[in-house]
Amino acid sequence: MTLENEKFRVTIKEDPCYTIDSADNKPYDVVWNPMGIKRTNDYMNRALVIEVCQGEESYQGVLLAEMLGFFDGKDCAILADDCLTVLCFQGLIQVNLVIREVLFCRELSILGGTMAIYLCPEGIDGYVVWGETEIVKLNRNFEVEWTKSGADIFVSLTEKPAFQMTKERIVLNDFLGNHYELDYQGNILLSRPGTSDA
């Protein structure tokens, strides 16, 4: 996954060989471990390599985080100004890329894991987190504004996508084939039960 803004180009990938306290690790310029993870070979824990380029200068850090999967390296982080915010299993970790320090490690208190984080459409402030069982709307400071859940997990067994965002709404389909549409204030615009031919 590569993110860019006017200051930085950031590439995020997994280092599957990283082991905490091993002399065999690739050398990194900085190691962030805000959760105090003790084992990286646990099925939940990942070592994410964060390569930061700012003009002609660059460095590599490794972020240790609890993540069920790396989701193919897609939509797991947001780059805004000097900060990179990474979505982990049930929360967020924000790193200031200039001072190379973790600013916060915040739990979202949602049931199940998280799948992706997205910037809201133009004109709507904040972010949306696609969770396994809940959709979470965050404000610009990454504080929870509202959460919504469905009858089952937001995973679709049909060709219909489980999660989509348009300029006006969030469109969801759950494991049972139920269909939901929400606005960005968390209001339910449409809720349709699943059918056997969904």
C-alpha positions, 0 to 999 in steps of 0.5 A: 500500500502506498500513500502520498500527500504534499509532504510524504510518500509512505509505503506499507508492507508486512515483514513476515520474518520479523521476530521481536528481540531477534538479532536476525531482523532486518535493521530498521531506523525506528521500531514502534510497539505501542501495544507492548506486543511480545511475540510477532509470530502470534496469529494476530500480530503483524510487523508492518514496514513503513517506508517514509520518503520526504523529498530526498530523505527517507527512513524505514520503521516497523510498526508492531500491531495486533491485526487479524490480517493485513487485508492485502495491504489495502485501505488499512491506513490514512495519511494526513499532514505529518501523521499516518494513522493505521487501522489495527484489529480493534483500534487505531495507531497514529504516528507522527512521521516527522518526529517518528513517535506514536501520538496515540494508540486508541481502541474503538470498542467494537465487536469483531475486527476491522476491515478498512478505513476510508476518508469521507467524501468531499464535504463530509468531515471525518472517516468511516471504518468498515468493521466486521460487525459494525460501521464506525464513523469517526470525526477528524480527530479520530473520535467515534461519532456513531456506530451501526451494526446489522443482523450479521457480519458485513461480508457478502456471499453474493456478487454484491459488495459487502461495503461501499461508499458513495457521496451520499451514503454507505451501502452495506450487505451482510452475510444473511443477504440483508441490505442497508443504506446509511447516511453519514450522520448514521441514519438508516435510509434503507433496510431490506431483509435478505431473500433466498435469491439474494 
